[in-house]
Amino acid sequence: MSDFKLKIETKKLQSGRFQVNFSTGYDGGYYGYLLAEPQTAVSEIISKINRHLSAFDNSERYFQRNLFSIGNRKATTGRILIFKR
């Protein structure tokens, strides 16, 4: 899954944050959304998306991460939504 093209589009929200829409360009690709603060670097956004997409290699752990990290997750890390085409 590491060989994919990432397409990113942003939309500024009234709150001042940015909605980042992304999609991958390989067969059976993924698409999703995340919220970013105005001062967030593009490289940080790409890194976060890549980290989540790479985690799909271990999908059981990724989809059940709440069971493995009770009390260890940061609530302020933001949400990311990923869907499979």
MOHUMO-V523578 format. One record per residue. N is the residue number from 1. RES is the residue in three letters. D_LAST is the distance of its C-alpha to the last C-alpha in Angstrom with 1 decimal. Layout:
n | res | d_last
N | RES | D_LAST
N | RES | D_LAST
This chain:
n | res | d_last
1 | MET | 14.5
2 | SER | 17.2
3 | ASP | 16.9
4 | PHE | 14.2
5 | LYS | 14.8
6 | LEU | 14.3
7 | LYS | 14.5
8 | ILE | 16.2
9 | GLU | 17.6
10 | THR | 20.1
11 | LYS | 21.8
12 | LYS | 25.1
13 | LEU | 25.6
14 | GLN | 29.1
15 | SER | 29.5
16 | GLY | 29.5
17 | ARG | 26.4
18 | PHE | 23.4
19 | GLN | 19.8
20 | VAL | 17.7
21 | ASN | 14.2
22 | PHE | 12.4
23 | SER | 9.6
24 | THR | 9.8
25 | GLY | 10.7
26 | TYR | 10.3
27 | ASP | 8.9
28 | GLY | 5.7
29 | GLY | 5.7
30 | TYR | 5.7
31 | TYR | 7.2
32 | GLY | 10.2
33 | TYR | 13.8
34 | LEU | 17.2
35 | LEU | 20.8
36 | ALA | 23.3
37 | GLU | 27.1
38 | PRO | 28.8
39 | GLN | 30.6
40 | THR | 27.5
41 | ALA | 27.4
42 | VAL | 24.4
43 | SER | 24.8
44 | GLU | 24.6
45 | ILE | 21.3
46 | ILE | 19.8
47 | SER | 21.4
48 | LYS | 19.9
49 | ILE | 16.3
50 | ASN | 17.1
51 | ARG | 18.8
52 | HIS | 16.0
53 | LEU | 13.5
54 | SER | 16.4
55 | ALA | 17.1
56 | PHE | 14.1
57 | ASP | 16.4
58 | ASN | 18.5
59 | SER | 15.9
60 | GLU | 18.7
61 | ARG | 20.6
62 | TYR | 17.9
63 | PHE | 16.8
64 | GLN | 20.6
65 | ARG | 22.0
66 | ASN | 24.2
67 | LEU | 26.1
68 | PHE | 26.9
69 | SER | 27.9
70 | ILE | 29.9
71 | GLY | 31.9
72 | ASN | 30.6
73 | ARG | 27.8
74 | LYS | 28.6
75 | ALA | 27.9
76 | THR | 28.0
77 | THR | 25.3
78 | GLY | 22.9
79 | ARG | 19.6
80 | ILE | 16.2
81 | LEU | 13.0
82 | ILE | 9.8
83 | PHE | 6.5
84 | LYS | 3.8
85 | ARG | 0.0
